[in-house]
């Protein structure tokens, strides 16, 4: 059998680093034919945004060695032979009595190295290296069922925004890169994962109370209305991750999880943002999540809501995290 043809490697200058990109012409996204080098250039174009989204967070990598039409590899551990300037953070998995040294991005060259290693998607923890057990990011995942229309996602986003405003929290929306929306809220890292998840569940239940025809918080997928939108509070459990802002998704179109303004919610659709369309948007608007670190919210009221719900007999969903 003849060996596959490979294109010559290229060197890409990233800040003070030179990163070697092998097989730059390998097609990663078959819908329009973008290559591995196109993916590198995409991440270079949103450099400040992707670094800000990943900065000092343990990060799982979704790798596609043959492009997105091939096998996906979920990689937690940085492989042996990584360059000495790469940074990592060690996280523990007590249930399995294991540890992993995960990528910890502090500069754009770390991102481009990961792309060289065939990474398409970046899935960071919602905590940082200084204390990986104390989240500083509350994630609201508006996850539509298989029959949920997009206008329902848009309606629920406005309800979530209304509740956040009443709480005094600043929410930073983005498309998921799939069929849903995410909203991130920066929080004071004084609570553990279990309490942040409880707070997220209390918020989800409040959204459900206000939009009962659209929203579900039912835990088991088989028990949900397939046309409903699930407010997935479990994305705040330990070691649960979702694609970061500016992360490309592993689909043929190369869609991107893209920050948007609240006043854009009614005008966007899931397919609008790709590695072809986001760079000019970013060049015009910059990073729409740039102010997130300056808008820290205290979740005490949400914890009180969770305690109220528990007193009232609300069911406690099973804990699927690896907290021990």
C-alpha positions as CSV (number, residue, x, y, z in Angstrom):
1,X,0.0,0.0,0.0
2,X,1.4,3.4,-0.9
3,X,2.1,5.8,1.8
4,X,-0.2,8.8,2.1
5,X,1.2,12.0,0.5
6,X,2.1,14.6,3.1
7,X,2.8,18.3,2.6
8,X,6.1,19.8,3.8
9,X,6.0,21.1,7.4
10,X,5.9,24.9,7.9
11,X,7.2,27.1,10.8
12,X,4.7,29.5,12.3
13,X,6.0,32.4,14.4
14,X,3.8,32.8,17.5
15,X,5.0,35.6,19.8
16,X,8.5,34.6,20.8
17,X,8.0,31.0,19.7
18,X,8.3,29.1,16.5
19,X,5.9,26.3,16.2
20,X,6.4,23.6,13.5
21,X,3.2,22.6,11.8
22,X,3.3,19.2,10.1
23,X,0.9,18.2,7.3
24,X,-0.4,21.8,6.9
25,X,-2.4,21.0,3.8
26,X,-4.3,18.1,5.4
27,X,-8.1,18.9,4.9
28,X,-9.7,19.1,8.3
29,X,-13.1,20.6,7.4
30,X,-14.6,19.0,4.3
31,X,-17.6,21.3,3.8
32,X,-15.4,24.1,2.4
33,X,-12.0,22.3,2.4
34,X,-10.2,24.2,5.1
35,X,-6.9,22.7,6.1
36,X,-4.8,22.2,9.3
37,X,-3.0,25.4,8.4
38,X,-6.3,27.2,8.0
39,X,-7.2,26.1,11.5
40,X,-3.9,27.5,12.8
41,X,-4.5,30.8,11.1
42,X,-8.0,30.9,12.5
43,X,-6.7,30.5,16.1
44,X,-4.0,33.1,15.4
45,X,-6.7,35.5,14.3
46,X,-8.6,35.3,17.6
47,X,-5.5,35.0,19.7
48,X,-6.3,37.3,22.6
49,X,-9.8,35.8,22.8
50,X,-8.9,32.2,22.9
51,X,-6.1,32.7,25.4
52,X,-8.4,34.7,27.7
53,X,-11.0,31.9,27.5
54,X,-8.4,29.2,28.4
55,X,-6.0,31.1,30.6
56,X,-4.6,29.0,33.5
57,X,-7.4,26.5,33.2
58,X,-6.9,22.7,33.0
59,X,-7.9,21.9,29.4
60,X,-9.1,18.8,27.8
61,X,-8.2,18.5,24.1
62,X,-10.5,17.1,21.4
63,X,-8.1,15.9,18.7
64,X,-8.8,14.8,15.2
65,X,-5.6,13.4,13.7
66,X,-7.2,12.7,10.3
67,X,-9.5,15.8,10.3
68,X,-13.0,16.0,11.6
69,X,-14.2,13.2,9.3
70,X,-12.0,10.8,11.2
71,X,-11.7,9.5,14.7
72,X,-12.0,11.9,17.7
73,X,-9.5,11.5,20.5
74,X,-10.3,12.9,24.0
75,X,-6.9,13.8,25.5
76,X,-6.4,15.0,29.1
77,X,-2.7,14.3,29.5
78,X,-0.1,16.3,27.7
79,X,2.1,13.7,25.9
80,X,5.7,13.0,26.6
81,X,8.0,15.0,24.4
82,X,6.0,18.3,24.6
83,X,8.2,21.4,24.4
84,X,9.7,22.6,27.7
85,X,7.9,25.9,27.4
86,X,4.5,24.3,27.5
87,X,2.7,24.8,30.8
88,X,0.5,22.2,32.6
89,X,-1.6,21.8,35.7
90,X,-2.0,18.6,37.6
91,X,-5.5,17.5,38.4
92,X,-6.6,14.5,40.5
93,X,-9.3,12.0,39.8
94,X,-9.9,10.4,43.2
95,X,-12.5,7.9,41.9
96,X,-9.9,6.3,39.8
97,X,-6.9,7.2,42.0
98,X,-5.2,8.9,39.0
99,X,-3.7,12.3,38.1
100,X,-3.3,14.0,34.8
101,X,-1.0,16.9,33.8
102,X,-3.4,18.8,31.5
103,X,-2.5,21.7,29.2
104,X,-2.6,25.1,31.0
105,X,-2.7,27.8,28.4
106,X,-0.9,31.1,29.3
107,X,0.1,32.2,25.8
108,X,-1.0,31.8,22.2
109,X,1.9,29.4,21.3
110,X,0.4,26.8,23.7
111,X,-2.8,26.9,21.6
112,X,-1.0,26.6,18.3
113,X,1.1,23.7,19.7
114,X,-2.2,21.9,20.5
115,X,-3.4,22.5,17.0
116,X,-0.2,21.0,15.7
117,X,-1.1,18.0,17.8
118,X,-4.4,17.9,15.8
119,X,-6.5,19.6,18.4
120,X,-9.7,21.2,17.0
121,X,-11.7,21.7,20.2
122,X,-10.6,23.2,23.5
123,X,-12.6,22.2,26.6
124,X,-11.4,24.0,29.7
125,X,-12.4,23.4,33.3
126,X,-14.3,26.2,35.0
127,X,-11.6,26.6,37.6
128,X,-8.0,27.8,37.4
129,X,-4.6,26.6,38.3
130,X,-4.4,28.6,41.5
131,X,-7.1,26.4,43.1
132,X,-8.6,23.8,40.7
133,X,-11.1,22.8,43.3
134,X,-12.8,26.3,43.4
135,X,-14.6,27.3,40.2
136,X,-14.5,30.9,39.2
137,X,-16.9,30.5,36.3
138,X,-20.6,29.5,36.4
139,X,-21.7,28.0,33.1
140,X,-25.3,28.2,31.9
141,X,-25.8,25.6,29.1
142,X,-29.0,26.1,27.2
143,X,-29.1,22.6,25.6
144,X,-32.0,22.0,23.2
145,X,-33.5,18.6,22.8
146,X,-33.5,16.9,19.4
147,X,-36.8,18.5,18.4
148,X,-36.4,21.8,20.1
149,X,-36.7,24.8,17.6
150,X,-34.1,27.5,17.6
151,X,-36.6,30.2,18.5
152,X,-37.2,28.4,21.8
153,X,-33.5,28.6,22.6
154,X,-33.6,32.3,21.8
155,X,-36.7,32.8,24.1
156,X,-35.1,31.0,27.0
157,X,-31.9,33.0,26.6
158,X,-33.9,36.1,27.3
159,X,-35.5,34.5,30.3
160,X,-32.1,33.6,31.6
161,X,-30.9,37.2,31.0
162,X,-33.9,38.5,32.9
163,X,-33.1,36.3,36.0
164,X,-29.4,37.3,35.8
165,X,-30.3,41.0,35.7
166,X,-32.5,40.6,38.8
167,X,-29.7,38.8,40.6
168,X,-27.3,41.6,39.7
169,X,-25.1,39.1,37.7
170,X,-23.5,39.9,34.3
171,X,-24.0,37.1,31.8
172,X,-21.7,36.7,28.8
173,X,-23.5,34.8,26.0
174,X,-22.0,32.8,23.2
175,X,-23.2,30.2,20.7
176,X,-22.2,26.7,21.5
177,X,-21.0,26.0,18.0
178,X,-23.7,23.3,17.9
179,X,-27.5,23.9,18.4
180,X,-27.5,25.7,21.7
181,X,-26.3,28.8,23.6
182,X,-24.0,29.2,26.6
183,X,-23.9,32.0,29.1
184,X,-20.9,32.4,31.4
185,X,-20.8,34.3,34.7
186,X,-17.6,35.1,36.5
187,X,-17.9,34.2,40.2
188,X,-15.8,34.6,43.3
189,X,-13.8,31.3,43.7
190,X,-14.8,30.6,47.3
191,X,-17.2,27.7,46.7
192,X,-16.5,24.1,45.7
193,X,-17.9,22.4,42.6
194,X,-20.9,20.8,44.5
195,X,-22.1,24.2,45.7
196,X,-21.6,25.9,42.3
197,X,-23.6,23.0,40.7
198,X,-26.3,23.4,43.4
199,X,-26.5,27.1,42.6
200,X,-26.7,26.4,38.9
201,X,-29.5,24.0,39.5
202,X,-31.4,26.6,41.6
203,X,-31.0,29.1,38.7
204,X,-32.2,26.5,36.2
205,X,-35.3,25.8,38.2
206,X,-36.1,29.5,38.4
207,X,-35.8,29.7,34.6
208,X,-38.1,26.7,34.3
209,X,-40.7,28.3,36.6
210,X,-40.8,31.3,34.3
211,X,-40.9,29.4,31.1
212,X,-42.5,26.0,31.9
213,X,-43.6,25.4,28.3
214,X,-40.1,25.8,27.0
215,X,-37.7,24.6,29.7
216,X,-37.0,21.3,31.6
217,X,-34.6,20.5,34.4
218,X,-35.5,16.8,34.3
219,X,-32.3,14.8,34.9
220,X,-32.9,11.7,32.8
221,X,-32.8,12.3,29.0
222,X,-35.4,9.6,28.4
223,X,-37.9,11.5,30.6
224,X,-37.5,14.8,28.8
225,X,-39.8,16.2,26.2
226,X,-37.5,16.1,23.1
227,X,-38.9,19.5,22.0
228,X,-37.9,21.1,25.4
229,X,-34.8,23.0,26.2
230,X,-32.7,21.5,29.1
231,X,-30.8,24.0,31.2
232,X,-27.8,21.8,31.9
233,X,-26.6,22.7,35.3
234,X,-24.4,19.6,35.4
235,X,-21.8,21.4,33.2
236,X,-20.7,22.9,36.6
237,X,-19.8,19.5,38.1
238,X,-16.1,18.7,38.6
239,X,-14.3,17.7,35.5
240,X,-17.3,18.5,33.2
241,X,-16.2,20.7,30.4
242,X,-17.7,22.4,27.4
243,X,-16.1,24.1,24.4
244,X,-14.6,27.4,25.2
245,X,-15.3,30.7,23.7
246,X,-13.7,30.8,20.2
247,X,-13.2,27.0,20.2
248,X,-13.8,25.5,16.8
249,X,-16.1,22.4,16.8
250,X,-15.4,19.1,15.2
251,X,-17.9,19.2,12.4
252,X,-17.5,19.5,8.6
253,X,-18.5,23.2,8.6
254,X,-15.9,24.2,11.3
255,X,-18.5,26.1,13.4
256,X,-17.2,28.2,16.3
257,X,-18.5,28.8,19.8
258,X,-18.7,32.5,19.4
259,X,-19.3,35.3,21.9
260,X,-22.3,37.5,21.0
261,X,-24.0,40.5,22.5
262,X,-27.4,40.1,24.2
263,X,-29.0,42.3,21.5
264,X,-27.8,39.8,18.9
265,X,-29.6,36.8,20.3
266,X,-32.7,37.2,18.1
267,X,-30.7,37.7,15.0
268,X,-28.1,34.9,15.0
269,X,-28.5,31.2,14.1
270,X,-26.2,28.3,14.9
271,X,-24.6,28.1,11.5
272,X,-23.6,31.8,11.2
273,X,-20.2,31.5,12.9
274,X,-17.4,29.4,11.3
275,X,-13.7,29.6,11.0
276,X,-14.4,31.5,7.7
277,X,-16.7,34.1,9.2
278,X,-15.4,34.6,12.8
279,X,-12.0,36.2,11.9
280,X,-13.4,39.3,10.2
281,X,-16.1,39.6,12.9
282,X,-13.3,39.4,15.6
283,X,-11.2,42.0,13.7
284,X,-14.2,44.4,13.8
285,X,-15.6,43.7,17.2
286,X,-12.7,42.4,19.2
287,X,-13.3,40.0,22.1
288,X,-16.9,40.4,23.3
289,X,-16.0,38.6,26.5
290,X,-13.0,40.9,27.3
291,X,-14.7,42.4,30.4
292,X,-15.7,39.1,32.1
293,X,-13.0,39.2,34.7
294,X,-14.2,42.6,35.9
295,X,-17.8,41.5,36.6
296,X,-17.5,39.1,39.5
297,X,-20.8,37.8,41.0
298,X,-21.3,36.3,44.5
299,X,-23.5,33.2,44.3
300,X,-24.7,33.4,47.9
301,X,-28.3,34.1,46.9
302,X,-28.4,31.2,44.5
303,X,-27.1,28.9,47.3
304,X,-29.9,30.2,49.4
305,X,-32.3,29.4,46.6
306,X,-30.9,25.9,46.4
307,X,-31.4,25.4,50.2
308,X,-35.0,26.6,49.8
309,X,-35.6,24.2,47.0
310,X,-34.1,21.3,49.0
311,X,-36.3,22.2,52.0
312,X,-39.3,22.1,49.7
313,X,-38.5,18.6,48.7
314,X,-36.9,19.2,45.2
315,X,-35.1,16.1,44.0
316,X,-31.4,16.0,44.2
317,X,-30.0,14.7,40.8
318,X,-27.2,12.2,41.0
319,X,-23.6,13.5,41.2
320,X,-21.7,12.4,38.1
321,X,-18.5,14.3,38.9
322,X,-15.2,12.7,39.9
323,X,-15.0,14.4,43.2
324,X,-14.1,11.3,45.1
